[in-house]
């Protein structure tokens, strides 16, 4: 038994129990016996890469989430940040933004991690299988009195970063409009209007209009040179 195998097994066990998945159910999904899976979780057997990918898919998490082990660098949130609550306390948050050049909605998923951090699955193929995405980012959810900040960076290129800021939630609200800033080596920094929700949104005309910059927001930019986003309540949506 090695420290890494034991930590990886504990991570799999935590996520499996969080998903309310039994060893028998996971075994059927990955074609392994209950005894073998039990030894994976105790660290008695080293998990090969192919099996690790199958377990990640069965538990609906990324391989990176399973390998995010408490044996490396630890990043503490700023002391003034509170524990995430409201919308961003949800296990999954659905993220949308609109690309005007290609006239298409881009979809991503924020997944809360067992260690209190978060993973951003950027530009997913579908919400049902969100592990299939263009990039995976690692970050934190930092909640303050009036806003929530979510800084993420690409695990393979630390210069590739996405930062989001959303205002605090109104009572009864289950989605938020905010700012999303993307920075990487190939493009200039790009800022877009983003929508975060704790449920999959109906992508109707009203939904698309919320994602697009409104005339009032453009007028405000011309007048003040600041880009601020109007709040939209659930009733208005």
C-alpha positions in Angstrom: 0.0 0.0 0.0 1.3 3.5 -0.9 0.2 6.9 0.3 -1.0 7.8 -3.1 -3.0 4.6 -3.6 -4.6 5.0 -0.1 -5.5 8.6 -0.7 -6.9 7.8 -4.2 -9.0 5.0 -2.7 -10.4 7.2 0.0 -11.3 9.9 -2.6 -13.2 7.3 -4.7 -15.0 6.0 -1.6 -16.0 9.6 -0.5 -17.3 10.4 -4.0 -19.1 7.0 -4.3 -20.9 7.5 -1.0 -21.7 11.1 -1.9 -23.3 9.8 -5.1 -25.2 7.1 -3.0 -23.6 4.4 -5.1 -23.0 1.0 -3.6 -19.9 -1.2 -4.4 -22.2 -3.6 -6.3 -23.6 -0.8 -8.5 -20.2 0.6 -9.2 -18.8 -2.9 -9.9 -21.5 -3.5 -12.5 -20.7 -0.2 -14.2 -16.9 -0.8 -14.4 -17.1 -4.7 -14.7 -15.2 -5.3 -11.5 -16.0 -7.4 -8.5 -17.1 -5.9 -5.1 -13.9 -7.4 -3.5 -11.7 -5.8 -6.1 -13.3 -2.4 -5.7 -13.0 -2.7 -1.9 -9.3 -3.2 -2.3 -9.1 -0.2 -4.6 -10.7 1.9 -1.9 -8.4 0.7 0.8 -5.3 1.1 -1.4 -4.4 -2.6 -1.3 -4.5 -2.7 -5.1 -3.0 0.0 -7.4 -5.6 1.3 -9.9 -4.5 1.3 -13.5 -5.3 4.3 -15.7 -8.0 2.6 -17.8 -9.9 1.5 -14.7 -9.5 4.9 -13.1 -11.1 6.5 -16.2 -14.0 3.9 -16.0 -14.6 4.7 -12.4 -14.6 8.4 -13.0 -17.1 8.0 -15.8 -19.4 5.8 -13.6 -19.3 8.3 -10.8 -19.8 11.2 -13.2 -16.7 13.1 -12.2 -13.4 13.9 -14.0 -10.2 11.9 -13.6 -8.7 15.2 -12.3 -11.3 15.3 -9.5 -10.3 11.8 -8.4 -6.6 12.7 -8.5 -7.1 15.9 -6.6 -5.5 14.3 -3.5 -4.5 15.9 -0.2 -0.8 15.2 -0.8 0.2 18.3 -2.8 -0.1 22.1 -2.7 -2.8 23.5 -0.4 -4.5 26.7 -1.3 -6.4 28.5 1.4 -9.2 31.0 0.7 -8.8 34.5 1.9 -9.6 34.7 5.6 -12.5 37.2 5.0 -14.2 34.8 2.6 -17.2 32.9 4.0 -18.1 29.3 3.3 -20.0 29.1 0.0 -23.8 29.1 0.4 -26.8 29.7 -1.7 -26.5 28.8 -5.4 -22.8 28.0 -5.2 -23.3 25.5 -2.4 -25.0 23.2 -5.0 -23.0 20.1 -6.1 -23.4 21.3 -9.7 -23.8 24.8 -11.1 -24.8 25.2 -14.7 -23.0 28.1 -16.5 -23.9 29.8 -19.8 -22.6 32.6 -21.9 -23.4 33.8 -25.4 -20.9 34.1 -28.3 -22.1 36.8 -30.6 -19.6 36.1 -33.4 -20.8 32.5 -33.8 -24.3 33.2 -32.5 -24.2 30.3 -30.1 -24.7 29.6 -26.4 -21.7 28.1 -24.6 -22.3 25.8 -21.7 -20.1 24.8 -18.8 -20.4 23.1 -15.4 -19.0 24.0 -12.0 -18.6 21.0 -9.8 -17.9 21.3 -6.1 -15.1 19.1 -4.8 -14.8 17.2 -1.6 -11.9 19.4 -0.4 -14.0 22.5 -0.7 -12.6 23.6 -4.0 -14.3 23.5 -7.4 -13.8 22.2 -11.0 -14.9 24.1 -14.1 -15.7 21.9 -17.1 -15.5 24.4 -19.8 -17.6 24.2 -23.0 -19.2 20.8 -22.3 -20.7 18.6 -25.0 -23.8 18.0 -22.9 -24.9 18.5 -19.3 -25.6 14.7 -19.0 -21.9 13.9 -19.7 -20.2 17.1 -18.7 -16.8 15.4 -18.3 -16.6 15.6 -22.1 -15.5 19.2 -22.4 -12.8 21.3 -24.1 -10.8 22.1 -20.9 -10.9 21.5 -17.1 -10.0 24.2 -14.7 -9.3 24.0 -10.9 -10.4 26.8 -8.6 -12.2 28.0 -5.5 -15.6 29.6 -4.6 -15.0 32.7 -2.5 -18.2 34.1 -1.1 -18.4 37.6 0.4 -21.2 39.8 1.7 -22.1 41.3 -1.6 -20.6 39.1 -4.3 -19.1 35.7 -5.0 -15.7 35.4 -6.8 -14.7 32.2 -8.6 -11.1 32.1 -9.8 -10.0 29.1 -12.0 -6.9 28.1 -13.7 -6.0 25.4 -16.2 -4.3 22.5 -14.5 -1.8 22.1 -17.4 -1.2 25.8 -18.2 -1.4 28.2 -15.2 -1.5 31.2 -17.6 -4.9 30.0 -18.9 -7.4 31.4 -16.4 -11.1 32.1 -16.0 -12.4 34.4 -13.3 -16.1 35.0 -12.6 -17.8 37.4 -10.3 -21.5 37.2 -9.4 -23.6 39.4 -7.1 -25.2 38.0 -3.9 -28.5 36.2 -4.5 -31.8 37.8 -3.9 -34.4 35.9 -1.9 -35.9 33.0 -3.8 -33.5 33.4 -6.7 -31.9 30.3 -8.3 -29.9 31.9 -11.0 -27.5 34.8 -11.3 -26.1 37.1 -14.0 -22.5 38.1 -13.7 -19.1 38.7 -15.3 -16.8 36.1 -16.8 -13.2 37.0 -17.8 -11.1 34.6 -19.9 -7.3 35.0 -20.2 -4.9 32.7 -22.1 -1.8 32.7 -24.3 -3.5 32.6 -27.7 -6.1 35.4 -27.2 -6.5 38.9 -25.7 -8.4 38.9 -22.4 -12.2 38.5 -23.1 -15.0 39.5 -20.8 -18.5 38.2 -21.3 -21.9 38.3 -19.6 -22.5 34.9 -17.9 -25.5 33.2 -16.2 -25.1 30.7 -13.4 -28.0 28.5 -12.3 -28.6 25.5 -9.9 -30.8 23.9 -12.6 -30.7 23.4 -16.3 -32.3 26.5 -17.9 -34.9 26.4 -20.7 -33.1 27.9 -23.6 -35.9 30.0 -25.0 -35.9 33.6 -26.4 -36.1 35.2 -23.0 -33.1 33.1 -21.9 -31.0 34.2 -24.9 -31.9 37.9 -24.3 -30.7 37.7 -20.7 -27.3 36.4 -22.0 -26.9 39.2 -24.6 -25.8 42.7 -23.7 -28.9 44.8 -23.4 -29.3 48.3 -25.0 -29.5 49.8 -21.5 -26.2 48.2 -20.5 -24.6 49.5 -23.7 -26.0 53.0 -23.0 -24.5 52.8 -19.5 -21.1 51.8 -20.9 -21.1 54.8 -23.2 -22.2 57.1 -20.4 -19.9 55.8 -17.6 -17.3 53.7 -19.3 -18.2 50.9 -16.8 -19.8 47.6 -17.8 -22.4 46.7 -15.1 -25.0 44.0 -15.5 -28.7 44.5 -14.6 -30.1 42.0 -12.1 -32.9 39.8 -13.4 -35.3 38.1 -10.9 -36.8 34.7 -11.4 -40.2 36.3 -11.8 -38.9 38.6 -14.6 -37.3 35.6 -16.4 
